[in-house]
Amino acid sequence: MLAYTLFVLFAGGLQALAARVQVTWDVGYLNISRDGLSKWRAIGANGQLPIPPIYISQGDVLELTAINNLDKPLSLHAHGLFQRNSTFYDGVGMATECGIPPGAQFTYIIETRDQCGTFWIHAHYGTEGIDGLRTALIIHDQDPQLLDEYDEDVLLTLEDWGHEPYDDHIKMLQTIAEVDMPPNHPTVLINGINANFSQPIRFSPGRRYRLRIVSMSFTYWFKVRLPGHTMQVIEADGISSRPSAVDGLDLCPGQRYSVIITAKESLEFNYALNVTFYNDFIVDIPGLTTLYHHVPIVYHDNAPVKTYPVIEDHEVKWADELAMEPRDKQMLLEPVDHHIVRSVKALPKDLGVPIYAFGNYSYAPVPVLPLFTALTTGDLALLPSTYAPQLNAIILQHNHIVELELRNPDSVIVHTFHSHGHAFQVVESGPVHKNSSIPVKRFKGRQPMRRDTITLALGQYVKVRIQADNPGVWFQHCHQEQHNLSGLGFTLIEAPDVMQRTLRMPSEMMEFCRILGHSTQGNSAGRAGSDMTGIEQPIAISGSANSISNTV
């Protein structure tokens, strides 16, 4: 259900027409086969899957009402939206909200004054997102100069779709080693349907197409190429970039790109947009673990498809955030106030996915939301001891510049990193281990590209920078669902003193917590000070050092 209300927005002294866009999702279970292979109980909205994309314009206010007809709590996250001054709308179950109880409804307010580009919305409570509750969110730019660079706007969503509810899949994973082949790999969905039956994209000679690619994936990576055409990257994760020519895109779970492709002048041939579906940490079995799909690019119905020689990945010029520059020319954030190191750690098990950590402890929810703790404990909210160890809480002072060094010392498992509340500057990558042949790469110039999701490659680190100018509680985590659920996350508690002065939780959220049996004040255990009596013992994981250091 979609409704529009127009209102006047004043920005920079200019009067612009904006809209209050109202969308309602009646969320419930659907027995459905999206890929034509397996029928199972998925989660959809308004009785349908896929859920239609949401299109709005910069400056609009999206009011997304979720009616929970599930048998468990529900929350929704707008992936890539900063939720400035409204961290409580970020939608992370048991971090910024307790969830919408079964039978209840809630309206998320999503402001878009300072953001535009390509995003997506997905459930962020348990496994509800990977079970179907996800769709693209497009916020159209109002910049006439950018709009003049292309003629048409085309959306391409990419999904990994399983063959049973993910809770059942997790039970299966507990019976095998993580790197072994599961008996049933996901199917690829392109624009919501089985990729084997991808619908064509029609090109007209000479026209310029903005192709928005959204990886609405929770486990697998996608590579996208259009042989015979050059892609001009103009956006990564909602951040507009200066145009840069590439041959292909490599998207980890949660990433997005926009590219401009200029159609050829001739109708002589049609072409194929190549989509490769892969995951480096699972034993490769051709035709099962790595899948190759093609989206027809049609110039003329009767034209043959032009073929090109197969080339190796190392011959392809892939989009690289370290080689990109933001259109807004934001300078490198400096000087750095704090340098924070977080290493991926794992506690292996004989069978199943290891227990993971992005700190000394495996992340786990606690009885009192860290947001409530930040809001209700006064000056104690500035102390890490007020938060349970399993939150891996990092307290940031308002407007401080922070460099996060994210390390993946693993030689087997690739990970991802998604930041809530921020798009980080990508500054450097390199080897974790000494005597490695992996090169150190640093951004060029003084204007590093920003994005909100990145790959943590084998044996490598990535350095990113943010400014703590968005008071709130922001979850930082791996976007591979099984790793996220296994504890690979940490929490930024950003300017709790400012939060206490400026944020007011919606009363419905407070009531939802009470209905679901959660306290709304005190430390993580609902007690005073650092008394964590009653909280489940955190799982400690040893390994590479984690640190927080002041640089001033």
C-alpha positions, 0 to 999 in steps of 0.5 A: 500500500502506497500513499503520497502527501505533498508538503513544502520543504525549506532547505538553504533558503530554497523552497522545494516540493517534497512528499510524505510517502506512506507505505504499509507492509502487512507482514506475514508468512507465505507458502511460496516457491520463488525459484520454481524449485522449492516451496516453503514458508517465507516472509512477505508483505501484503501477501506477495514476494518479491516486495515491490521496490520503493521509489522516493525523491531526496527530501521526501519523508518515508513513513513505513508502517509494518503490521506484524502478523508473524509469531515473533517480534519484527524490526525493519532496517533501512540499509545505508540510511543514517537515521540522523537524530533518530537512531531508534528508527534504525531497526536493529532488533535488541539493539535499538528496539525490542521489536514489534510484538506479534499483532502490533504495528509500528511506523518507521520515519525515514528522513532523506534530507541529506541522502540520495542514491541506492539503498534497500530495506530488510528485516533485522530481527533474527532471520526474517530478512533472509527469509524474504522480507527485503526490497530495494529503496531508491532515493532519486537525486534532485541535482540537475547536473547528475540527472543530465548525465543519463537518460533512463534509470534501470534497477537490478536486484540480486538475491540469494534464495534458499530452499527452506527457512533459514532457521532450518538451514542453520540446523543443517549447517550444524551437522557439517564443517563450514567449508564443506558443501551444504547439500542445497545451495541458494538459487539466484534471483534477479529482479525477484525471479529465478535468474535462469529466466531473467527478463531482458533489459532493452537498450536504444542506440546512443541512450545512456542508462543508469543501472542500479545494482543492489546486492540484497544478499545475506551470504553470497557475492555477485560479479557483474559485467557487460562485455562490449560496453564500458561501465562508468561508476557514479555511486557506491552505497548511496554516495555519489562518485566522480565517474570512473570507467571499469569493466565490472563490479564485485559486490559483497552482501549488502553493497550497491553500485550505480553505473552509467552505460552508453548504448551502442549506436548499432542494432546489429547485435544484442548482448549479455549482462554476465552475473556470477554468483559465488562464495570463496569460502565454500568448496567450488563445485561448477554448476552448484557453488559458482553459478553463471547467469545472463541478463539479455540486453536487447537492441533488436528482437531479431539480432544475434547475441554477440559473444566475447572470449572468456577472460580471467578475473585478474584481467578485468578492471574491477570497481575499487573504492580505493581508486574512487573519489566522492562527488562532494569532494569531502576531504580526508577526516583528520587528525585522527582522535582514536585508532581502534583495531578490531580483528575477526576471531573464531572459536572453531567447532568440530561441526557447524559455523564457528562462534565469531567475534569482532572483539574479545567477546562474541556479540550477543543481545542483552536484556536491556537495549544498549540504546536504553542504557545510553539514555538512562544511566547519566554520566555512567553511559560514558563508561564501557563497564555500564554495557555488558561485555558481549556488546563489545561496546565502544564509546565515542565522544561527539565529533571525534574522528575515529579510524577503525582498522578491521582485520581478517587474519583468517586464511579460509573465510572471507567476511564483510563489514557493514556500518549502521549510522555512517558511510565510512571513508575507505583509506587503506588495505593491506596484509595482516601478516608479515612477509605477505605478498599482499600489497598495501593499497591507499586511496589516492589524493585527499578525498577518499571514497565513502561507503557503508559495506565492504569486503574483509578479504583473506589475511587482510586489513581495511582502515576506514574513518568516520566522524562521530557526528551522529549521536546514537547506538550503531551496530557494526557487523558482518553482513553474512547472516550466519556470521552475524548470528554467530556473534561477528559484531560490535556496538558504537555508543556514539555521544551518549551525553548528547543522546540524553539531551536530544533523543526521545524514544517513541512511546510505542517502542517503550511499550513494546519492550514492556510487552516483550518483557524487557526493562527500559532503563539501567545498565545492560542487566537493568541494574545500576553501575557495572552490576551485571548480575543475571546476565548470561555469561559472555563467550570470550574468544582469544586471538589477535589483539584488539585495541583502542588508542588515543592519537592526540 
